[in-house]
Amino acid sequence: MLTLHDRRDTIAVIVVSDRRDINAAVLIHASDRRDINAAVLIHASDRRDINAAVLIHASDRRDIYAAVLIHASDRRDIYAAVLIHARDRRDIYAAVLIHASDRRDNDAMNTIKPHGSFIL
């Protein structure tokens, strides 16, 4: 349950709670505290979209790599997750190598020079 601290917050929560929209109640509570991340996080969690919740949480923290990594792994797309990880680390060679090996695309793997540059 919510811990209410002032009159404004109490009124807002009661109004939406009466509509049986508890998610909206908590959302308003968090927004009123200027904690938008918490607000959207709660909204997504309440909708049982944990991926969206963690994604928003990570992007709000400006950790885009973590956000997309969680998104990709949650979708059981490990290839996409590791690919993004490699790109984010500016390791394009590793990224393309992982892409090619995961897709069993030997031709693509052979177009990568040992030092990491591409053969165009």
N, C-alpha and C positions, 0 to 999 in steps of 0.2 A: 504494500500500500504506500501511498504518498505521504510524506511528511510536509504538512502545510505550514508556511511561515508568515504569511500576511493575508490581508483581506482580499486583495486582487486575485491572488492565486486560488484561494478558497472558492471564490465566486466562479472563476473560470472552470475549475474542476467540477464543481457541483452542476453547472449548466450542462456540460457535455456528458457527465456521468448519468444524468437523468435521461439522456438519450441512449443510454446503455452502450456508449461508444468509449470504452475504457481506454482504448488506444489513443483516441483524440484527447482524452483527459490528460494522459501522461505526456502526450505530444505538446499540449499547451503548457503544461507545467515546465517542461524542459525549455521550450521556446522563451517562456517568460524569464527564465534564468539566463537567457542569452547563450545557452549551451545548445546550439543548433545541431552539433554532431550527436549529442545524446538524444535529442528529439528525433532525428531521422533514424538513428540506430534503434531506438525503441520502436518506432513505427515499422521498420523493416522486420525486426524480431517478432513483433506481434503478428505480423503477416506470415510468419514461419519461413521467411525468406532470409535465412541466416547469411547466405552468400552476399545478398545485397547489403545487409547490415554491416558485415565486416568490410565489405568493399568500400562503403561510404566512410566507415570509421578510418580505414587506412588512407583513403584519398584526402580526407579532411586533415590528416596528420602530414600531408604532403609526401607520403611514402607511396608513390604511385606503383613502384615495383611490387611492394608487398600487396597492394590492393589487387593488381591484375594477377599476381601469382596465386593469391587465395581464390580469386574468381576462376582461374583456369583449373587449379587443382580440385576445386569443389565440383567442377563439371567433369572431373575425371579425365581431363585433357592434359595429361602430364607433359606431353610434347609442347603444347602451347606455353605451359608454365615455365618449363626450362628454357624454351626459346626466348621468352621475354626476359628471363633472368640473365641470359647471356647477352642479349642486346643492351639491357640496362647497364650492364657492366662494360659496355663498349667492346665486347668480345664477339665481333660479327662472325669471325671464323668459327668459333664454337657454336654460335647460333645456327649458322647454315649447315654445319656438320651434323648437329643434332637433328635439324629438320630433315636432312637427306637420309640419315641413318634410320630415323624413325619411320620414314616413308619407304625405306628400302630402295632408295633411288641412288643406285651406285654411280650412274652417270653424273648426277649432281655432285656427289662426293668427290668424283675425280676432277671436277672443274675447280676445286679449291687447291691452291698451291700450299705446300707445306708451311710456309711462313704466314699464311692466313689471308693473302690477297686473292682476289677473284680473277679467273681467266674469262675475259669477255669475248 
